[in-house]
């Protein structure tokens, strides 16, 4: 069956000493990609992260259409809302989904006969970014009402 991606990421981060920066990269990747599933029988290619986003690249022994269909179904079953699903160049597919305030991009590309290389990108949004916008909008409405 499917393997949970964070499990793979945790395995990568233990067992050997890494510079502090690499450890932080992997910790961020585990945080922003927690709960995501890797397509069955996928192989890890790379893990990287920046200040507030992380990406994992994997390969899968299936064509792009099959992997994309699997992700559409798994995301929906696991509470993600599909926001965009678009064909890419050379037969690739890009899927964008959200779960609460968590954004996720999945870019799938043809790797070879019956193989797909895909990248999962997750980001960590500032917790107050949406709330601040909602509060300012609410106070503006309240001010308008009071002036009338």
C-alpha positions as CSV (number, residue, x, y, z in Angstrom):
1,X,0.0,0.0,0.0
2,X,1.1,3.7,0.2
3,X,3.9,4.9,2.3
4,X,3.6,8.1,4.3
5,X,6.0,10.7,3.0
6,X,7.0,12.1,6.5
7,X,8.2,8.6,7.5
8,X,10.6,8.6,4.6
9,X,11.8,12.1,5.5
10,X,12.3,11.2,9.1
11,X,14.4,8.2,8.1
12,X,16.5,10.5,6.0
13,X,17.2,12.8,8.9
14,X,18.3,10.2,11.4
15,X,21.2,7.9,11.4
16,X,24.0,10.1,10.3
17,X,25.2,13.5,11.4
18,X,24.4,16.4,9.1
19,X,25.3,20.1,9.3
20,X,22.7,22.1,11.3
21,X,21.4,23.7,8.1
22,X,20.6,20.4,6.4
23,X,18.9,19.2,9.6
24,X,16.7,22.4,9.6
25,X,15.9,21.9,5.9
26,X,14.7,18.4,6.6
27,X,12.7,19.4,9.7
28,X,10.9,22.1,7.6
29,X,10.2,19.5,4.9
30,X,8.7,17.1,7.5
31,X,6.6,19.9,8.9
32,X,5.1,21.4,5.6
33,X,4.7,18.0,3.9
34,X,3.4,16.1,6.9
35,X,0.5,13.7,6.2
36,X,1.1,13.5,2.5
37,X,1.4,10.2,0.8
38,X,4.0,9.1,-1.7
39,X,2.7,7.2,-4.8
40,X,3.2,3.5,-4.1
41,X,6.7,2.2,-4.9
42,X,8.1,5.7,-5.3
43,X,11.8,6.4,-4.9
44,X,13.2,9.5,-3.2
45,X,15.4,11.7,-5.4
46,X,15.9,14.9,-3.5
47,X,14.7,16.9,-0.5
48,X,15.3,20.6,-0.2
49,X,13.9,23.6,1.6
50,X,14.2,27.3,1.9
51,X,13.0,29.6,4.7
52,X,9.3,28.8,4.5
53,X,8.9,26.1,1.8
54,X,10.1,22.6,1.1
55,X,10.1,20.3,-1.8
56,X,10.6,16.6,-2.3
57,X,11.2,15.0,-5.7
58,X,10.4,11.4,-6.3
59,X,10.1,9.0,-9.1
60,X,7.3,6.5,-9.6
61,X,7.0,3.4,-11.8
62,X,3.8,4.6,-13.5
63,X,2.9,7.0,-16.2
64,X,2.0,10.6,-15.5
65,X,-1.8,10.1,-16.0
66,X,-1.9,7.3,-13.5
67,X,0.1,9.1,-10.8
68,X,-2.0,12.3,-11.3
69,X,-5.3,10.4,-11.0
70,X,-4.0,8.7,-7.9
71,X,-3.1,12.1,-6.3
72,X,-6.4,13.6,-7.2
73,X,-8.2,10.8,-5.4
74,X,-5.9,10.7,-2.4
75,X,-5.9,14.4,-1.9
76,X,-9.7,14.6,-1.9
77,X,-10.0,11.6,0.4
78,X,-7.6,13.2,2.9
79,X,-9.3,16.5,3.1
80,X,-7.4,18.6,0.6
81,X,-9.3,20.8,-1.8
82,X,-8.2,20.7,-5.4
83,X,-7.8,24.3,-6.5
84,X,-6.2,23.9,-9.9
85,X,-5.3,21.0,-12.2
86,X,-3.6,21.9,-15.4
87,X,-1.7,20.1,-18.2
88,X,1.9,21.1,-18.4
89,X,4.5,21.0,-21.1
90,X,5.4,17.7,-22.8
91,X,2.6,15.8,-21.2
92,X,3.2,16.9,-17.6
93,X,0.5,17.9,-15.1
94,X,0.5,20.5,-12.3
95,X,-1.9,20.1,-9.4
96,X,-2.5,22.8,-6.7
97,X,-4.4,21.9,-3.5
98,X,-5.1,23.5,-0.2
99,X,-5.9,22.0,3.2
100,X,-6.9,24.9,5.5
101,X,-4.1,27.3,5.2
102,X,-1.7,24.7,3.8
103,X,-0.8,25.1,0.1
104,X,0.5,22.2,-1.9
105,X,1.8,22.0,-5.5
106,X,2.5,18.7,-7.3
107,X,4.4,18.9,-10.6
108,X,4.4,15.6,-12.5
109,X,6.6,15.0,-15.6
110,X,7.3,12.1,-17.9
111,X,10.6,10.4,-16.8
112,X,10.8,7.6,-19.2
113,X,8.8,4.6,-20.4
114,X,6.2,4.0,-17.7
115,X,7.9,6.3,-15.2
116,X,7.1,9.7,-13.7
117,X,9.3,12.2,-11.8
118,X,7.2,14.3,-9.5
119,X,7.8,17.1,-7.0
120,X,5.7,17.9,-4.0
121,X,6.1,21.5,-2.8
122,X,4.6,22.7,0.5
123,X,4.9,26.0,2.2
124,X,4.5,27.3,5.7
125,X,2.4,30.5,5.7
126,X,2.7,33.0,8.6
127,X,-0.1,32.2,11.1
128,X,-1.3,35.8,11.3
129,X,-1.3,36.5,7.5
130,X,-4.9,35.5,6.9
131,X,-6.2,36.6,10.3
132,X,-4.7,40.0,10.0
133,X,-6.4,40.5,6.6
134,X,-9.7,39.3,8.0
135,X,-9.4,41.6,11.1
136,X,-8.6,44.6,9.0
137,X,-11.5,43.9,6.7
138,X,-13.8,43.5,9.6
139,X,-12.7,46.7,11.3
140,X,-13.1,48.6,8.1
141,X,-16.7,47.4,7.7
142,X,-17.4,48.2,11.4
143,X,-16.0,51.7,10.9
144,X,-18.3,52.2,7.8
145,X,-21.3,51.1,9.7
146,X,-20.6,53.4,12.6
147,X,-20.2,56.4,10.3
148,X,-23.6,55.9,8.8
